[in-house]
Amino acid sequence: MKKIVVNGTVVTVNEQNEVITQGALGMENGKITYVGKQPEDLSGYDEVIDAKGCIVMPGLVNTHGHAAMSLLRGYADDLPLQEWLETKMWPLEGQFTSEHVKWGTYLSLVEMLRTGTTTFMDMYDHMDQVAEAVDQSGMRAGLARGIIGLCPEEVQKAKLEEATAFARNWHGQAGGRITTMMSPHAPYTCPPDYIKQIVARAHQLDLPIHIHMSESQREVEQNVKDYGQRPPAHLDQLGVFERPTLVAHAVHLTDEEIQLLADRKVKVSHNPISNLKLASGVARVPELLAKGVTVGLGTDSSASNNNLNLFEEIKMAALLHKGVNYNPVAVPAEEALRMGTRYGAEAMFIANQTGSLEVGKKADFILVRTDRAHFHPFHDPISHLVYATSGYDVQDVYVDGKQLVSKGELLTIDEEKVIFEANRMFELLNR
């Protein structure tokens, strides 16, 4: 079926960052077939979608999170990272059943879809439930069974086999919308020999690796104490960076470590709001970008954010680095928008599929309403998307050319049921 979106302002986020007024986006069989000025003859299309008063742009890409943790939103705020994890998060997460993960994940999918995210990366447990929710929702996702190795050897082995089976069984599923990775949780939660085993399995499966790294100063100091190296050198020595790798956070880096990431082509998920809330610090994003490191944006979980509205991360990425560097051009609006779209897809190793509106890529796009005061005067669409837009300005969402949100209403998920079940599952936790 041939469809075309007409009458909108098309923000492509391609290499030239083209903005096309009175633009059009054609698609067939879930792929983009045309991007340009609106054709005069539309007779060859089976469906014409009127985007009058809207910006047509790529769906947002959230490069790091733990969707099921939405059940813990607001539960334990304003604590240091390790205290937050060890005394609040992990005790409750230890009670999570597959049903908790199912409904926590659905709650996150509702929020992400309604605020314009079409692709996300997720690292957690009970990942079959997450994958099934992604399949049902119509979203695109990179998924990994997060592996914490602070356990007996037989438990480590079982976790590795579970992660391997998940990665093998789900890679390329949901019509190709699901890709998988191998995910040792972090160097401080996985002994070196165990990380080597996970790397070996990633080689066998030919899959990327996703891992937390250098999120807090305490973590870095502990790594030096335990292993005599800071996390980047430690992971490099263990062979992690021999695989395509996406590291979450990368807040505390030296110049030499930034160069190492650039040399190894390691991708970074920048999570500015979560890092600020947990007082972990501010990643050196301008320096990373200057060295050619691909930096995408992530929300982390809504337990540490406390929402999954990626437009907030885009704005924060543009503003935060201006302020801390006393440099108004540290991260320009165009670069922040790329971080939330194109660079995010590159960070997840799916840039051939999504992240920009270009012929041959998947028809993953959103329509953002501009008939509201905060979009006017309509001087610069990219500026308005970065500095003025809320995720709840998103009107319609499409993935693979299939509509998932229409005028703010979800078409593939029962939002009312999800909210009810998520609250019910939280009440079952022993707090």
Beta strands, then each sheet from edge to edge (+ up, - down):
strand 1: 2-11
strand 2: 19-28
strand 3: 31-37
strand 4: 47-50
strand 5: 54-58
strand 6: 60-62
strand 7: 117-124
strand 8: 140-147
strand 9: 178-180
strand 10: 183-184
strand 11: 209-213
strand 12: 245-249
strand 13: 267-270
strand 14: 295-297
strand 15: 365-369
strand 16: 394-399
strand 17: 402-406
strand 18: 409-410
sheet 1: 3+ 2- 1+ 4+
sheet 2: 3+ 2- 1+ 5+ 15- 16+ 17- 18+
sheet 3: 6+ 7+ 8+ 9+
sheet 4: 6+ 7+ 8+ 10+
sheet 5: 11+ 12+ 13+ 14+
end
